Amino acid sequence: MTKYVVIGSGIIGLYTVFNLLEQGIKSTDISVIAEYLPGDESINYTSPYAGGNFSCITGDDAETLEFDRYTYTNLHKVQAKLGGSKCGLDRYISTEYWDLMPSPAKKDSLKEYLEEYEDIPANDLPKGVAYGIKFRSWNFNCPLFLQNFQAFLENENGVKFTRKRISHVSDAYSSNTETVFNCTGIGAHKLGGVSDSNVYPTRGQVVVIKAPHIKENVMRWTDSDPTYIIKRPYSNDQLILGGYTQKDNWTADTFKKETVEILEKTTKLFPKILEENPNGPNIKDLEILRVASGLRPSRHGGPRIEKEVMNRNRVLIHNYGASGYGYQAGFAMGHKAVRLALSRDVKL
Ligand SMILES: Cc1cc2nc3c(=O)[nH]c(=O)nc-3n(C[C@H](O)[C@H](O)[C@H](O)COP(=O)(O)OP(=O)(O)OC[C@H]3O[C@@H](n4cnc5c(N)ncnc54)[C@H](O)[C@@H]3O)c2cc1C
């Protein structure tokens, strides 16, 4: 085994490996072990089920705002290294609405770095909406992006990936391993040596439809379940409709009632979805490609990015708990985790 081992090949594990390489660690000193790898699907592997884009879903404490900012302003590096937008990471305009006014800290932070930022005039806001903005977002085709990310790290750089389930975190160390990164997402709940009871799922169900005429995102945040419409790049015109944020719900099942509710609320928020229907604006005519459910790896107290010294020669770096924002904040989480491992100043 290698000097650096990353457990997990979800988006958090992959961003962590990317950051290790950026800090000058040799690819042959890094390996990834994971029960599920890009291309796989399981309710215990959240990353393929994300919408996924950069949105205003996150909180407004200083660290969270900085994770978002750092990731948003650095994603172009990942996109360039993976070969451009065709890797499954492209840019689309997002319109975001809040029923409850976001805090000044959140508004000021977004305004400072989001590209093509615009406040939406109060007169143009839908009924019940307190505040709205438009900006250029990052959109991920999550299943494609994960596979291209692994190919970049493994085939182009020589990072070794091994499929393996481990029962205890100590099983990830071999004689020459100095640092293990625990990027196990929802798996941190029961991984031996970690068993973090603060980890819980926030279940989401999404409906994927075919909608070639939609080339943007629309999101609406309320004090309960959000409504979102996310364009999936390089996907043969898939549009992701959601959603739900159901705390402590572990089910992988999908429900017709939720599908109907998602279609109703997304087409109400963004009637343009129905515009190209041959028989008029009728939900029944939408082409549903897939319905899926995923578990956001949430954590009471927020993400855990922490260094644990196992003994004189062994360090464990935790990097999990990205909840509903692993793609949009995880690059910064990986950066912080790697800097902790290399014991350099951590500014994030
Ligand atoms: C419906 C939905 C919509 C979402 N939309 C967005 C969005 O638009 N934008 C956004 O930023 N985020 C979004 N998210 C959240 C995002 O998907 C997660 O934050 C992210 O995928 C978490 O990644 P992860 O790497 O921590 O976990 P995972 O993807 O679950 O990866 C965990 C890895 O650890 C491995 N592992 C776990 N336990 C073990 C073990 N014991 N042994 C070996 N390997 C193990 C797994 O096999 C896997 O490889 C969404 C999530 C859902 C469900």
The ligand as an SDF file (V2000), in Angstrom:
LIG
                    3D

 53 58  0  0  0  0  0  0  0  0999 V2000
  -30.9090   13.9890   -4.5190 C   0  0  0  0  0  0  0  0  0  0  0  0
  -29.5790   14.6350   -4.2470 C   0  0  0  0  0  0  0  0  0  0  0  0
  -29.2450   15.8190   -4.9020 C   0  0  0  0  0  0  0  0  0  0  0  0
  -28.0040   16.4370   -4.6470 C   0  0  0  0  0  0  0  0  0  0  0  0
  -27.6680   17.5660   -5.3520 N   0  0  0  0  0  0  0  0  0  0  0  0
  -26.4740   18.1690   -5.1340 C   0  0  0  0  0  0  0  0  0  0  0  0
  -26.0940   19.3270   -5.8770 C   0  0  0  0  0  0  0  0  0  0  0  0
  -26.8260   19.8010   -6.7350 O   0  0  0  0  0  0  0  0  0  0  0  0
  -24.8810   19.8910   -5.6030 N   0  0  0  0  0  0  0  0  0  0  0  0
  -24.0280   19.3770   -4.6470 C   0  0  0  0  0  0  0  0  0  0  0  0
  -22.9510   19.9480   -4.4260 O   0  0  0  0  0  0  0  0  0  0  0  0
  -24.3550   18.2640   -3.9570 N   0  0  0  0  0  0  0  0  0  0  0  0
  -25.5550   17.6540   -4.1660 C   0  0  0  0  0  0  0  0  0  0  0  0
  -25.8950   16.5330   -3.4570 N   0  0  0  0  0  0  0  0  0  0  0  0
  -25.0070   16.0820   -2.3790 C   0  0  0  0  0  0  0  0  0  0  0  0
  -23.8330   15.2670   -2.8750 C   0  0  0  0  0  0  0  0  0  0  0  0
  -24.3000   14.2320   -3.6850 O   0  0  0  0  0  0  0  0  0  0  0  0
  -23.0670   14.7260   -1.6540 C   0  0  0  0  0  0  0  0  0  0  0  0
  -22.6660   15.7760   -0.8090 O   0  0  0  0  0  0  0  0  0  0  0  0
  -21.8180   13.9490   -2.0910 C   0  0  0  0  0  0  0  0  0  0  0  0
  -22.1330   13.0230   -3.1000 O   0  0  0  0  0  0  0  0  0  0  0  0
  -21.1600   13.2470   -0.9230 C   0  0  0  0  0  0  0  0  0  0  0  0
  -20.0140   12.6180   -1.4250 O   0  0  0  0  0  0  0  0  0  0  0  0
  -19.1140   11.6640   -0.5460 P   0  0  0  0  0  0  0  0  0  0  0  0
  -17.9050   11.3990   -1.3490 O   0  0  0  0  0  0  0  0  0  0  0  0
  -18.9680   12.2340    0.8330 O   0  0  0  0  0  0  0  0  0  0  0  0
  -19.9820   10.3290   -0.3410 O   0  0  0  0  0  0  0  0  0  0  0  0
  -20.2840    9.1110   -1.3470 P   0  0  0  0  0  0  0  0  0  0  0  0
  -20.5220    9.5740   -2.7120 O   0  0  0  0  0  0  0  0  0  0  0  0
  -21.3690    8.3120   -0.7000 O   0  0  0  0  0  0  0  0  0  0  0  0
  -18.9520    8.2680   -1.3620 O   0  0  0  0  0  0  0  0  0  0  0  0
  -18.5540    7.5110   -0.2570 C   0  0  0  0  0  0  0  0  0  0  0  0
  -17.4600    6.5680   -0.6830 C   0  0  0  0  0  0  0  0  0  0  0  0
  -16.9710    5.8800    0.4750 O   0  0  0  0  0  0  0  0  0  0  0  0
  -17.0000    4.4830    0.2450 C   0  0  0  0  0  0  0  0  0  0  0  0
  -17.1720    3.7850    1.5070 N   0  0  0  0  0  0  0  0  0  0  0  0
  -18.0350    4.0540    2.5100 C   0  0  0  0  0  0  0  0  0  0  0  0
  -17.8750    3.1770    3.5220 N   0  0  0  0  0  0  0  0  0  0  0  0
  -16.8770    2.3310    3.1420 C   0  0  0  0  0  0  0  0  0  0  0  0
  -16.2320    1.1880    3.7410 C   0  0  0  0  0  0  0  0  0  0  0  0
  -16.5910    0.7410    4.9460 N   0  0  0  0  0  0  0  0  0  0  0  0
  -15.2560    0.5640    3.0410 N   0  0  0  0  0  0  0  0  0  0  0  0
  -14.8680    0.9990    1.8150 C   0  0  0  0  0  0  0  0  0  0  0  0
  -15.4490    2.0620    1.2120 N   0  0  0  0  0  0  0  0  0  0  0  0
  -16.4280    2.7100    1.8580 C   0  0  0  0  0  0  0  0  0  0  0  0
  -18.1640    4.2890   -0.7180 C   0  0  0  0  0  0  0  0  0  0  0  0
  -18.0970    3.0370   -1.3770 O   0  0  0  0  0  0  0  0  0  0  0  0
  -17.9420    5.4760   -1.6470 C   0  0  0  0  0  0  0  0  0  0  0  0
  -16.9360    5.1880   -2.5870 O   0  0  0  0  0  0  0  0  0  0  0  0
  -27.1080   15.8580   -3.7110 C   0  0  0  0  0  0  0  0  0  0  0  0
  -27.4360   14.6540   -3.0890 C   0  0  0  0  0  0  0  0  0  0  0  0
  -28.6570   14.0470   -3.3540 C   0  0  0  0  0  0  0  0  0  0  0  0
  -28.9660   12.7390   -2.6880 C   0  0  0  0  0  0  0  0  0  0  0  0
  1  2  1  0
  2  3  1  0
  2 52  2  0
  3  4  2  0
  4  5  1  0
  4 50  1  0
  5  6  2  0
  6  7  1  0
  6 13  1  0
  7  8  2  0
  7  9  1  0
  9 10  1  0
 10 11  2  0
 10 12  1  0
 12 13  2  0
 13 14  1  0
 14 15  1  0
 14 50  1  0
 15 16  1  0
 16 17  1  0
 16 18  1  0
 18 19  1  0
 18 20  1  0
 20 21  1  0
 20 22  1  0
 22 23  1  0
 23 24  1  0
 24 25  2  0
 24 26  1  0
 24 27  1  0
 27 28  1  0
 28 29  2  0
 28 30  1  0
 28 31  1  0
 31 32  1  0
 32 33  1  0
 33 34  1  0
 33 48  1  0
 34 35  1  0
 35 36  1  0
 35 46  1  0
 36 37  1  0
 36 45  1  0
 37 38  2  0
 38 39  1  0
 39 40  1  0
 39 45  2  0
 40 41  1  0
 40 42  2  0
 42 43  1  0
 43 44  2  0
 44 45  1  0
 46 47  1  0
 46 48  1  0
 48 49  1  0
 50 51  2  0
 51 52  1  0
 52 53  1  0
M  END
$$$$
